[in-house]
Amino acid sequence: MIIVPVQLADRSYEVLVGDGVRSELSRLIPQRAKRVAIVTQEGLGIDVDPGREHKVFTMGDGEQSKSMATVESLCRQFAQWGLTRADCVVAVGGGIVTDTAGYAAASYHRGVPVVHVSTTLVGQVDAAIGGKTGVNIPEGKNLVGAYWQPSGVVCDTGLLTTLSPREYRCGLGEIAKYHFLGGEGIDALPIDEQVAACVAIKAAVVAGDEREGGARATLNYGHTLAHAIEIAGDHDLRHGEAVAIGLIFAAELAHRLGRIDAERVAEHRRVVGAYDLPMTLPSGLQNAELIALMGRDKKALDGITFVLNGPNGVESVTGVEISLIEDSIDAIRAEGDR
Protein backbone atom coordinates (compact mmCIF):
# COMPACT_ATOMS: atom_id res chain seq x y z
CA MET A 1 0.00 0.00 0.00
CA ILE A 2 1.19 3.50 -0.89
CA ILE A 3 -0.07 6.37 1.27
CA VAL A 4 -0.09 9.82 -0.32
CA PRO A 5 -0.90 12.69 2.08
CA VAL A 6 -2.90 15.70 0.92
CA GLN A 7 -1.70 18.57 3.12
CA LEU A 8 -4.14 21.46 3.48
CA ALA A 9 -3.84 24.67 5.46
CA ASP A 10 -6.05 23.46 8.31
CA ARG A 11 -5.82 19.67 8.04
CA SER A 12 -4.62 16.77 5.95
CA TYR A 13 -6.03 13.48 4.74
CA GLU A 14 -4.69 10.27 3.25
CA VAL A 15 -5.06 8.75 -0.18
CA LEU A 16 -4.53 4.99 -0.02
CA VAL A 17 -3.25 3.40 -3.23
CA GLY A 18 -2.80 -0.32 -3.95
CA ASP A 19 -4.40 -3.62 -4.81
CA GLY A 20 -7.09 -4.45 -2.23
CA VAL A 21 -6.81 -1.25 -0.16
CA ARG A 22 -10.57 -0.88 0.05
CA SER A 23 -10.25 -3.26 3.01
CA GLU A 24 -8.69 -0.28 4.83
CA LEU A 25 -11.79 1.90 4.40
CA SER A 26 -12.78 1.90 8.08
CA ARG A 27 -9.57 3.70 9.10
CA LEU A 28 -10.65 6.73 7.03
CA ILE A 29 -14.16 7.06 8.50
CA PRO A 30 -14.36 9.79 11.19
CA GLN A 31 -14.50 8.15 14.61
CA ARG A 32 -17.65 9.96 15.70
CA ALA A 33 -19.68 8.69 12.72
CA LYS A 34 -22.28 6.15 13.83
CA ARG A 35 -23.87 5.68 10.41
CA VAL A 36 -22.46 5.61 6.89
CA ALA A 37 -24.46 6.25 3.74
CA ILE A 38 -22.83 4.38 0.85
CA VAL A 39 -23.63 5.96 -2.51
CA THR A 40 -22.95 3.82 -5.58
CA GLN A 41 -24.51 2.73 -8.87
CA GLU A 42 -26.82 -0.19 -9.48
CA GLY A 43 -24.93 -3.19 -10.78
CA LEU A 44 -21.46 -1.91 -9.91
CA GLY A 45 -21.13 -4.84 -7.54
CA ILE A 46 -18.30 -3.52 -5.37
CA ASP A 47 -18.84 -4.19 -1.68
CA VAL A 48 -17.18 -2.10 1.01
CA ASP A 49 -17.29 -2.37 4.79
CA PRO A 50 -17.07 0.92 6.69
CA GLY A 51 -17.03 -0.93 10.01
CA ARG A 52 -20.29 0.47 11.35
CA GLU A 53 -24.00 0.69 10.55
CA HIS A 54 -24.47 1.50 6.90
CA LYS A 55 -27.01 1.58 4.12
CA VAL A 56 -26.54 1.59 0.35
CA PHE A 57 -28.12 4.29 -1.82
CA THR A 58 -27.93 4.02 -5.61
CA MET A 59 -27.88 6.62 -8.36
CA GLY A 60 -28.13 6.29 -12.13
CA ASP A 61 -25.41 5.83 -14.73
CA GLY A 62 -24.16 8.37 -17.24
CA GLU A 63 -23.60 12.12 -17.22
CA GLN A 64 -27.36 12.73 -17.20
CA SER A 65 -27.43 11.34 -13.65
CA LYS A 66 -24.85 13.88 -12.52
CA SER A 67 -27.61 16.39 -11.83
CA MET A 68 -29.34 18.53 -9.24
CA ALA A 69 -32.25 16.07 -9.31
CA THR A 70 -29.93 13.27 -8.18
CA VAL A 71 -28.48 15.42 -5.40
CA GLU A 72 -31.99 16.22 -4.16
CA SER A 73 -32.97 12.57 -4.28
CA LEU A 74 -29.90 11.49 -2.30
CA CYS A 75 -30.36 14.19 0.33
CA ARG A 76 -34.01 13.29 0.81
CA GLN A 77 -33.08 9.64 1.27
CA PHE A 78 -30.37 10.61 3.76
CA ALA A 79 -32.94 12.58 5.74
CA GLN A 80 -35.49 9.77 5.66
CA TRP A 81 -32.87 7.35 7.00
CA GLY A 82 -31.89 9.79 9.74
CA LEU A 83 -28.32 10.60 8.68
CA THR A 84 -26.87 13.38 10.85
CA ARG A 85 -24.07 15.85 10.24
CA ALA A 86 -21.88 13.75 12.55
CA ASP A 87 -22.23 10.74 10.26
CA CYS A 88 -20.47 10.05 6.96
CA VAL A 89 -21.08 9.50 3.24
CA VAL A 90 -18.94 7.02 1.28
CA ALA A 91 -18.97 7.38 -2.50
CA VAL A 92 -18.16 4.13 -4.32
CA GLY A 93 -17.70 4.52 -8.06
CA GLY A 94 -16.11 6.60 -10.77
CA GLY A 95 -16.06 10.36 -11.19
CA ILE A 96 -19.80 10.65 -11.77
CA VAL A 97 -20.47 9.06 -8.36
CA THR A 98 -17.75 10.88 -6.42
CA ASP A 99 -18.64 14.27 -7.95
CA THR A 100 -22.37 13.85 -7.28
CA ALA A 101 -22.21 12.16 -3.88
CA GLY A 102 -19.51 14.61 -2.85
CA TYR A 103 -21.78 17.54 -3.69
CA ALA A 104 -24.69 15.88 -1.86
CA ALA A 105 -22.41 15.48 1.19
CA ALA A 106 -21.31 19.12 0.93
CA SER A 107 -24.94 20.26 0.80
CA TYR A 108 -26.68 17.95 3.27
CA HIS A 109 -26.84 19.64 6.69
CA ARG A 110 -24.43 22.17 5.12
CA GLY A 111 -21.73 19.55 5.06
CA VAL A 112 -21.16 16.00 6.29
CA PRO A 113 -17.86 14.07 5.99
CA VAL A 114 -17.29 12.09 2.78
CA VAL A 115 -14.83 9.36 1.83
CA HIS A 116 -14.29 8.39 -1.80
CA VAL A 117 -13.69 4.82 -2.91
CA SER A 118 -12.68 5.39 -6.51
CA THR A 119 -13.28 2.46 -8.85
CA THR A 120 -12.03 3.88 -12.16
CA LEU A 121 -8.62 4.96 -13.37
CA VAL A 122 -9.80 8.48 -14.22
CA GLY A 123 -11.26 8.78 -10.72
CA GLN A 124 -8.17 7.46 -8.98
CA VAL A 125 -5.73 9.80 -10.69
CA ASP A 126 -7.97 12.86 -10.76
CA ALA A 127 -11.68 13.11 -9.99
CA ALA A 128 -11.67 11.73 -6.43
CA ILE A 129 -8.72 13.86 -5.28
CA GLY A 130 -8.78 17.47 -4.22
CA GLY A 131 -12.29 18.22 -2.99
CA LYS A 132 -14.01 19.43 -6.15
CA THR A 133 -17.62 18.28 -6.28
CA GLY A 134 -20.35 19.24 -8.68
CA VAL A 135 -23.06 18.42 -11.16
CA ASN A 136 -24.01 19.42 -14.68
CA ILE A 137 -26.80 21.66 -15.92
CA PRO A 138 -27.94 21.96 -19.56
CA GLU A 139 -25.79 25.08 -19.98
CA GLY A 140 -22.54 23.39 -19.07
CA LYS A 141 -20.53 20.72 -17.29
CA ASN A 142 -19.73 21.07 -13.57
CA LEU A 143 -21.25 24.55 -13.38
CA VAL A 144 -22.91 23.86 -10.01
CA GLY A 145 -20.83 22.50 -7.15
CA ALA A 146 -18.76 23.13 -4.05
CA TYR A 147 -15.26 22.60 -2.71
CA TRP A 148 -15.64 19.85 -0.11
CA GLN A 149 -12.50 17.98 0.85
CA PRO A 150 -12.94 14.29 1.66
CA SER A 151 -11.86 12.69 4.91
CA GLY A 152 -9.88 10.23 2.84
CA VAL A 153 -9.68 8.53 -0.54
CA VAL A 154 -9.27 4.86 -1.45
CA CYS A 155 -7.68 4.03 -4.81
CA ASP A 156 -7.93 0.24 -5.04
CA THR A 157 -5.93 -0.57 -8.17
CA GLY A 158 -7.20 -4.15 -8.06
CA LEU A 159 -10.56 -2.80 -9.23
CA LEU A 160 -9.04 -1.53 -12.46
CA THR A 161 -9.02 -5.07 -13.86
CA THR A 162 -12.84 -4.92 -13.99
CA LEU A 163 -12.85 -1.94 -16.38
CA SER A 164 -13.54 -2.24 -20.08
CA PRO A 165 -10.59 -1.33 -22.33
CA ARG A 166 -12.30 1.93 -23.28
CA GLU A 167 -13.04 2.89 -19.68
CA TYR A 168 -9.43 2.15 -18.72
CA ARG A 169 -8.19 4.24 -21.66
CA CYS A 170 -10.36 7.08 -20.39
CA GLY A 171 -8.13 7.26 -17.31
CA LEU A 172 -5.05 7.27 -19.51
CA GLY A 173 -6.23 10.64 -20.85
CA GLU A 174 -5.80 12.15 -17.40
CA ILE A 175 -2.44 10.41 -16.91
CA ALA A 176 -1.30 11.90 -20.23
CA LYS A 177 -2.13 15.32 -18.80
CA TYR A 178 0.18 14.77 -15.84
CA HIS A 179 3.14 14.24 -18.19
CA PHE A 180 3.02 18.01 -18.78
CA LEU A 181 2.51 18.93 -15.13
CA GLY A 182 5.84 17.58 -13.92
CA GLY A 183 5.18 13.89 -14.44
CA GLU A 184 7.63 13.07 -17.22
CA GLY A 185 8.36 9.36 -17.13
CA ILE A 186 5.07 8.34 -15.51
CA ASP A 187 4.41 5.95 -18.37
CA ALA A 188 7.39 3.79 -17.32
CA LEU A 189 6.04 3.10 -13.81
CA PRO A 190 3.94 0.11 -12.63
CA ILE A 191 0.27 0.98 -12.18
CA ASP A 192 0.31 1.48 -8.38
CA GLU A 193 3.22 3.90 -8.63
CA GLN A 194 1.66 5.54 -11.68
CA VAL A 195 -1.56 6.29 -9.77
CA ALA A 196 0.36 7.43 -6.68
CA ALA A 197 2.57 9.75 -8.77
CA CYS A 198 -0.47 11.42 -10.33
CA VAL A 199 -2.11 11.77 -6.91
CA ALA A 200 1.08 13.32 -5.49
CA ILE A 201 1.23 15.90 -8.30
CA LYS A 202 -2.40 16.85 -7.79
CA ALA A 203 -2.03 16.89 -4.00
CA ALA A 204 0.89 19.33 -4.24
CA VAL A 205 -1.12 21.70 -6.45
CA VAL A 206 -4.23 21.47 -4.26
CA ALA A 207 -2.18 22.14 -1.11
CA GLY A 208 -1.05 25.46 -2.57
CA ASP A 209 -4.38 26.49 -4.09
CA GLU A 210 -7.31 24.64 -2.58
CA ARG A 211 -10.06 26.72 -4.22
CA GLU A 212 -8.59 27.35 -7.67
CA GLY A 213 -7.51 30.91 -7.08
CA GLY A 214 -4.52 30.44 -9.35
CA ALA A 215 -2.23 27.45 -9.82
CA ARG A 216 -4.98 24.84 -9.42
CA ALA A 217 -6.38 25.85 -12.79
CA THR A 218 -3.38 24.10 -14.34
CA LEU A 219 -5.00 20.78 -13.40
CA ASN A 220 -7.54 21.59 -16.10
CA TYR A 221 -4.89 21.29 -18.81
CA GLY A 222 -6.66 19.98 -21.91
CA HIS A 223 -10.08 20.38 -20.31
CA THR A 224 -11.32 23.64 -21.87
CA LEU A 225 -11.98 22.12 -25.27
CA ALA A 226 -12.60 18.69 -23.72
CA HIS A 227 -15.67 19.83 -21.80
CA ALA A 228 -16.99 21.61 -24.91
CA ILE A 229 -16.54 18.42 -26.97
CA GLU A 230 -18.34 16.37 -24.33
CA ILE A 231 -21.35 18.70 -24.29
CA ALA A 232 -21.52 19.35 -28.04
CA GLY A 233 -21.14 15.64 -28.76
CA ASP A 234 -23.72 14.62 -26.15
CA HIS A 235 -21.00 12.72 -24.29
CA ASP A 236 -20.31 10.29 -27.13
CA LEU A 237 -16.65 10.50 -26.11
CA ARG A 238 -15.53 9.52 -22.61
CA HIS A 239 -14.00 12.28 -20.51
CA GLY A 240 -10.41 11.06 -20.84
CA GLU A 241 -10.77 10.69 -24.60
CA ALA A 242 -11.97 14.29 -24.84
CA VAL A 243 -9.10 15.44 -22.61
CA ALA A 244 -6.62 13.75 -24.95
CA ILE A 245 -7.98 15.75 -27.89
CA GLY A 246 -7.95 18.84 -25.68
CA LEU A 247 -4.26 18.34 -24.96
CA ILE A 248 -3.44 18.34 -28.68
CA PHE A 249 -5.60 21.44 -29.21
CA ALA A 250 -3.88 23.22 -26.30
CA ALA A 251 -0.48 22.42 -27.81
CA GLU A 252 -1.54 23.70 -31.23
CA LEU A 253 -2.90 26.92 -29.69
CA ALA A 254 0.23 27.45 -27.58
CA HIS A 255 2.34 26.99 -30.71
CA ARG A 256 0.33 29.63 -32.60
CA LEU A 257 0.82 32.01 -29.67
CA GLY A 258 4.58 31.43 -29.78
CA ARG A 259 4.61 29.82 -26.35
CA ILE A 260 6.03 26.45 -27.45
CA ASP A 261 7.88 25.18 -30.52
CA ALA A 262 6.92 22.48 -33.00
CA GLU A 263 9.01 19.92 -31.11
CA ARG A 264 6.91 20.42 -27.99
CA VAL A 265 3.72 20.00 -30.05
CA ALA A 266 5.15 16.75 -31.36
CA GLU A 267 5.84 15.65 -27.78
CA HIS A 268 2.15 16.13 -26.96
CA ARG A 269 1.24 13.96 -29.93
CA ARG A 270 3.78 11.33 -28.93
CA VAL A 271 2.49 11.07 -25.36
CA VAL A 272 -1.18 10.99 -26.32
CA GLY A 273 -0.56 8.55 -29.16
CA ALA A 274 1.46 6.21 -26.94
CA TYR A 275 -1.63 5.74 -24.78
CA ASP A 276 -3.70 4.89 -27.90
CA LEU A 277 -5.89 7.93 -27.31
CA PRO A 278 -7.74 9.99 -29.96
CA MET A 279 -6.02 13.11 -31.27
CA THR A 280 -8.57 14.43 -33.78
CA LEU A 281 -11.86 16.24 -33.45
CA PRO A 282 -14.99 14.11 -33.96
CA SER A 283 -16.93 14.93 -37.11
CA GLY A 284 -19.97 17.16 -36.98
CA LEU A 285 -18.77 19.57 -34.30
CA GLN A 286 -18.81 23.22 -35.35
CA ASN A 287 -16.28 25.86 -34.32
CA ALA A 288 -18.90 28.39 -33.26
CA GLU A 289 -20.62 25.97 -30.89
CA LEU A 290 -17.34 24.77 -29.38
CA ILE A 291 -16.11 28.33 -28.82
CA ALA A 292 -19.43 29.33 -27.23
CA LEU A 293 -19.24 26.35 -24.89
CA MET A 294 -15.62 27.13 -23.99
CA GLY A 295 -16.81 30.61 -23.01
CA ARG A 296 -19.08 29.00 -20.40
CA ASP A 297 -16.22 27.00 -18.89
CA LYS A 298 -15.99 27.44 -15.13
CA LYS A 299 -12.44 28.86 -15.44
CA ALA A 300 -13.69 31.73 -17.62
CA LEU A 301 -13.32 35.07 -15.82
CA ASP A 302 -12.66 37.60 -18.59
CA GLY A 303 -13.38 35.89 -21.87
CA ILE A 304 -12.22 32.33 -22.53
CA THR A 305 -9.46 31.23 -20.16
CA PHE A 306 -7.09 28.59 -21.51
CA VAL A 307 -4.50 26.52 -19.68
CA LEU A 308 -1.48 26.39 -21.98
CA ASN A 309 2.07 25.14 -21.99
CA GLY A 310 4.85 27.72 -22.26
CA PRO A 311 8.34 28.75 -21.13
CA ASN A 312 7.19 28.84 -17.50
CA GLY A 313 5.37 25.53 -17.68
CA VAL A 314 1.59 25.20 -17.80
CA GLU A 315 -0.35 28.34 -16.84
CA SER A 316 -3.62 30.21 -17.42
CA VAL A 317 -3.85 32.46 -20.47
CA THR A 318 -6.57 34.94 -21.42
CA GLY A 319 -7.13 37.36 -24.28
CA VAL A 320 -6.63 34.85 -27.09
CA GLU A 321 -7.86 35.97 -30.49
CA ILE A 322 -10.83 34.01 -31.81
CA SER A 323 -9.08 33.49 -35.14
CA LEU A 324 -6.24 31.62 -33.41
CA ILE A 325 -8.74 29.46 -31.53
CA GLU A 326 -10.49 28.61 -34.79
CA ASP A 327 -7.19 27.86 -36.53
CA SER A 328 -6.21 25.48 -33.72
CA ILE A 329 -9.55 23.69 -33.86
CA ASP A 330 -9.22 23.41 -37.62
CA ALA A 331 -5.74 21.94 -37.19
CA ILE A 332 -6.98 18.96 -35.17
CA ARG A 333 -9.99 18.60 -37.46
CA ALA A 334 -7.76 18.65 -40.52
CA GLU A 335 -5.63 15.87 -39.05
CA GLY A 336 -8.73 13.71 -38.88
CA ASP A 337 -9.61 14.38 -42.52
CA ARG A 338 -6.23 13.21 -43.87
N, C-alpha and C positions, 0 to 999 in steps of 0.2 A: 504494500500500500504506500502511495505517495501522498503526503499531506502538503497542500499549498495554502499558506495563510493569506487572507485578504485583510490588510491592515487599514483601518479607517481612522478618522480623527478621534472618534469617541469609543470605538470598540473594534474588535476583529472577529473573524469567523474562519472556519476551516473548510477547504474543499478537499474531499477524499477521492483519490483516483486509484483505480486498480480493478482487477478481475474479482468480482464477488463482494465489493465493499459495501453493497447495500445492506449486508448483515450488520454493519456498524451504525445503521441509521439512529438507533436509540440514543447514542452518545451525543447526537446533535440536537435532540429535542430539549427545549428548555425544561429545567427540573420541575418548575411549578405547574407545568401543563398536565392536567388530569385527563383531558380528552384530545384526540387528534382526528381531524377531518382529512381523509385521504382523497384527493381529487385526481382522477385519472380518466381514461377513455375506455368505453365499452370494448371488450375484446382484446385489450392490450395484453392482459394475462400476466402481469408482473406483480407478484405479491411482495409486500414489505411488512415488516413488523416494527412498529414504533415503540413497543414495550409497554404500552398502556392502552386503556380503552380507546377504540377507534371505530370509525364507520367510513365506508367507501361511498363517494359521490362521483357520478360520471358526467362527462360533458361530451359533446359531439366531436366528430372529426372535421378536419379541413379549416381553412381560413375563415369560412363563413361562421364557424362556431366561436371564433375569437372576437366576441361581440359584447356590447353592453347588456344584451338580453341574457347571455350566459352568465355574466357577473351577477346580475340581479337574481337569476335562478339559484346560483350557488349560495349567495348570501341569505336568501329566504330559507333554503334548506338548512344552512348553518343555524339560523335562528330557531327553526322548528325543532332541531335536534337539541338545542340548548347550549351551543358552543359559546364560550365566554372569551373576553379579551385576554384572559390568562392562559387560554388553551393554545392550540397550534394547528396550522394547516400544513399538510405535506402534499406537494405536487409531484405526481409520478407520470412522466411522459416526456415528450419533446417540447420544443419551444412554444407551440400553441398552448400546451397545458401549463407550462411554467409561467408564461406571460399572463395568461388569463387567471389562473388560480392565484398568482402573485398579486395581481391587481385586486382580486376579490379579497385577499387577505389584507391588503393595504387599506381597503375601503371599509370592511366589516368592523364595526365598533371603532372606527377610525384607526384601525391597525392591530392585527394579531400576528404573532410570529409565524414565519413560513420557512419550511425546509424543502429544497428541491432535490428530487431524485431524477436525474436526467437520463433518459433512455436512448437518446439519439446522439450521433456524433456532432451535429451542428449545435445541439443543446449543451453538450459537455464542454465544447471548446469556446462557446460564446453565450448563447441565450440565457443559460441558467446562472451565469456569473455576473455580479456587478449591481444587482438591485433594480434594473429597469423592468418595469411591468407595464402592460398596456394591451389595448384592444384596438380593432379597426373600426372605422366608420366608412360609409360609402365614399366620402371625400378623400380618404387616404388611409394609409397603413400606419398603425401605432400612433394615431393622433390623439388618443385619449389614454392616459395612464398616470403612473406615479413612480417615484423613486422609493423603493421599499426593499432594503437589504435583507437577505435571508439570514436565518440563524446558522445555516450551514448548507453545503451542497454535496451531493453524492454523485460521482461520475463512475458508475460501474461499467468498466470497459468490456466485461463479459457479455453485457447486453447487446453490444454492437454486432455480435454474430447473428442476431435475430433480424437485422435490418436487410431490406432488399438492396441489391447493388445500387439502384438509383438513390435510395434514401441515404445510403452510406456516402455516395459521391456528393450528395448535398452538403454534408459536413466538410468534405474536402474543399469546397468553395471557401468556407471560412478559414480553414487552415492555410489555404493559398494566400489569403489576405495577410495572415500573420508573418509570412515571409518578408513583407515590406514594412513591417512594424517592429523590426529587430529580431525576427525569427529565422534568419538565413540558416539553412541546414536542417530545419525541422523535418524535412522529408526523409532524412536518413535515420531518424530515430524510431525505435519500436513504439507501438501504439500507446502504451501507458505513458511513456516519456513524452510522446508527441502531444497528447492531451494535456499533460501537466505543464509542458512548456508554453502552450497557448494560454492556459489558465494563468500562469505566472505573468505573462506579458499583459494580459487584461487586468489582472489584480494590481499590477504596478501603476497602470494608467488610472484605474478607478481610485486608488489610494490618493492620488494627487489631484483628482478632479471628479468627485463623487457624483455631482449633478450636472455634468457636461457644460461647465462654464468656459471651457477652453480645450485642453488637450484631449479630453475624452471623446470629442468629436472625431478624432483620428480613427477610433475603432469602427467608424462607419465608412472606412475606405472601401470603395466599390459599391456602396449601398445607395447612393443618390439615384443613379440610373436603375439600379436593381429593383428598388421599390416601385419605380415608375413602370418597369417592365412587368412586374408581378401584377400590378393593378390593371394596366392596359391589356395585358394578356389573360386576364381573369384567372391568374395563378396556374396557368398551364405549365409554367416552369417552377421547379422547386426553388426555395429561397437561395440555397447555395449555388445552384446553376445560374440564377440571375446575378448573384454577386460576382461570379466568375466573369460574366460578360461585362459587368460594371467595372471590374478591375481593368480590363482591356480598354474600355472607353475612357476611364480616368487617365490611363497612360497616354492614350492618343491625345486627349485634351491637354495634359501637362506638356506634351511634346510641342503642340501648337502654340502654347504660351511661352515656350522657351525654357521651361523649368527642368526638363530632362532631355537627354539625347536619344537618338534612335536605338542605341545599344540597350538603354534602360527599357525602352518600349519592348524590344525583343526579349528582354529578361522576363517581363510580365507574361508575354506569350509563352515562353518556355515553361515557366512555373505552372501556369494554368493548364497548358497542354499536357504536361507531365502527369497531372491528376485526371486526365481524360475528361476535362470539363469543357462546356461549350464556350466559344469565343466570338460568336457572331450573333447579330440581332435576329430574333425570330421574324418571319415574314408577316406582313400585315400591320405592323406597328408604325404609326405616323410620327414624324418629328414633332409636330405641333402639340399632339396629345402628350407625348413623353415630356416635352419641355414644360408644359402646363402642370403636369403631375410632379415634376421635380421642383417646381415653384411652391408646391404645398408640403414639401418634405419638412419634417420637424426641425431640421437644422437651420432652415431658411430664416434669416433675420432681416436682411436687407437685400432682396433679390435672391436668386438661387445661390446657395452656399455649397461649394464642392470641397471634398477632401482630396488633395492631390499630392503626388510625390514631387520632390524638388531638392534643391541643394541642401536644405535644412531638414530633410526627411519628409515625412507625411504631415501636412498641415492644412488648415481651412483656408479657402480662397473664395473671395467674392468679386463682384464686378466683372464677370466674364462676358464677353460679347456673345450675343445670340448666334451670330454667324459662325463663331468658332465651335460652339456647342453643336450646331447643326452639322458642321464639317466632320466633327468627331463621331457623331452618330452615323453619318453617311459612311465613314471609314470602316466601321465594324459591320455595317450592312453590306457594303461593297465586297468585303471579304467573303461574306456568305453567298454572294451571287457569282463568285468566280468558279 
